[in-house]
Amino acid sequence: MSSGIPTFSDKALENLDKLSITDITDNPLPALSQTAVKIRDALDYIEAVKARFMEDEPEVYDEFLLLMNDFRNHGINTTGVINRIRQLFHEHPDLVTSFDKFLTPRYSAGATPVSEEDEVEDEESEGSGTASPGAAGSRAATPTQQDLHRIGSLSAKVDGEPTIAYIQRVKRQCDAETWDQFMAILARQYDDPESFDEEEMIRDVEELFEDHPELIPGTRPKIVITRYLGPEAAALISPVDSYEVVLWPEDRSCGREWILENVPGASALVVTVVDKVFPHEILRSLQTYGTPGDNLRVVSTMSVGYEHLDVQAIASRGIKIGYTPEVLTDAVADIAVMLALMASRNVRETMQIVDQGRWPNFNWAPFLFCGPQIGSSPVSPQRTVGFIGFGRISQATLARLIPFGITDCLYTGNPQNKPDMDRDESLRQKLGLRSLRRVNLDELAIESDAVFVLAPGGPSTYHVVNETFLKKMKKTSILVNAARGSLVDSDALAQALREKWIWGAGVDVVEGEPNVTQDHPLVKEPRCAVIPHIGSATTETRVGMATLAIENAIAVLTDNPMPKELLL
Ligand SMILES: O=CC(=O)O
């Protein structure tokens, strides 16, 4: 069938007890009752619509779900829903055809819009009994309008959470026996529609999920957010009230106690780069609630770096991790260039002259405060930049430096990854560089006029810039760190500046931050421009990061692919 909705033999219309989500989604079915087939057809249809539209036209899928909900709540009648489906899917005739299979012959007979008279007549003749097993007869597994009402029934009860997502959540979070009991409760409404009592069904489901309160229909997945992330991000969570949002209300870091108190029962945890308390404590805290990771499905950080997360521990519990690469590339590349200029042009020291009111007594002299020019010039026709790490941010920084007159580029890469000569050659040509080469750390230190540290933190890059490295650098060179403090040995850098092994430094990150005070060795060095980790701090970038962090979390909760999942 073109719709992707399978048909079933009569033999398959048996044995409701054997129904499970595996039957519904994964395997050829051994034997299904008529009721089970109907449920499955409805779910399959919703899944097919979702697959068709979710990626490129999510609004069509949303509209379809709303339509089903409206129908279920009698906000629209059968004629209305049929006509709207035909409009909505007018470019997808297979979906219209599949939908017709849910209808009685009267409605499905033609593709032309149906009239109000048809509606009245049909509802009179159909009554409520057509969904009962006894009425299956020749129409076998074809659900009726009544069944269509029921497609929406679950979604209404889960407070806006799409039916499929709710059912998949139940499947994921309960054992096989509970799942079978759940399906049996749902199937009752199909088997005996006349005495079906919705309140009773909800009560039974509530009782069934006594130990899993988050699965009770109407109980929304809980999202814990450690900081208000601005109106754009907030708008992503609030419109349908699909989530129970627990938000730290103050404009300062929430601290570990607050996270530990609130994370039990949460399905998603959204954090920032300053929330360093997990995962050990959090996972321990979850143990008091249930098996760690049972409820918590995603940790989403509003940062590209993830050294504050024990990613291995989180991932090993099946919890997904979201992060925010790309959106901050430009902002961090801007800061890297700024720090390079600040370091080479003595900005820290010269601004202090003004700040301290010493300008009036400042004795101008031809070479006072002169630093190395960042780009090439007739006096120094070659200028080489070196990048420790050559990812997106390094490449964006390099592109920004080209107009200054950079002539050559060196970089070090992750030893696990092979050099990509073709990529390097095409980048070299594109940027008009004389050379662009991957080298080892020694060569990079020796040859570069400016070294940019832009690699991820963590054990494999710990103190790559140390005394040995700094001693190899040119006396006129500068060092910029806009990555993570842990890559640079602060004491060695302070000594290098003090003893003039290198010219200057600019750092946005310092090991041990934010505990960096006036007596920190780097702060005491006038040739070191220190700024407090503001690399991504443009309004546009932070909005992008905040919304991406929330989108990552919501994607997991709605069983969609995460826009930016950290894959280990
Ligand atoms: O440092 C900032 C980030 O990791 O996003």
The ligand as an SDF file (V2000), in Angstrom:
LIG
                    3D

  5  4  0  0  0  0  0  0  0  0999 V2000
   32.8240   28.6730   26.7640 O   0  0  0  0  0  0  0  0  0  0  0  0
   31.7680   28.6920   26.2770 C   0  0  0  0  0  0  0  0  0  0  0  0
   31.1190   27.5330   25.7840 C   0  0  0  0  0  0  0  0  0  0  0  0
   31.6130   26.4210   25.9850 O   0  0  0  0  0  0  0  0  0  0  0  0
   30.0590   27.6810   25.1930 O   0  0  0  0  0  0  0  0  0  0  0  0
  1  2  2  0
  2  3  1  0
  3  4  2  0
  3  5  1  0
M  END
$$$$
